[in-house]
């Protein structure tokens, strides 16, 4: 587990942009368990590709004209139970952090895994997300 002091600014990077934080499995179930509408989950991380690529992409995509009903986040290496619960909902995709999952009516509609984030510019990832929003939201 990473120290909270280290993660606080990384959490705030998304929550300050309007993402709702889910810190427990129960909070994840409250949002994803309904199986209604569209929900984007940014699985946040302390790694460099989260800071340089994933979070900037998620924030840029959150400015798109068409958005999911909810923008949410969990933090890998911190919110262990919440992350595990999101990963249950995201099966059959393997654990990946950072990653970005778009759910539609309780099912995975779009998944951007870590290997799709590493080495790619944030705008390319944001464009990918916005295309998914146009299709599924």
KAKANOR-V212403 format. One record per helix or strand of 2 or more residues. SS is the DSSP state (@ for helix, = for strand). FROM is the first residue (numbers start at 1). LEN is the number of residues. If there is no record, write none. Layout:
# KAKANOR-V212403
ss/from/len
SS/FROM/LEN
SS/FROM/LEN
This chain:
# KAKANOR-V212403
ss/from/len
@/4/12
=/20/2
@/25/8
=/38/7
@/48/14
=/70/6
@/80/10
=/99/6
=/107/6
@/114/4
@/122/15
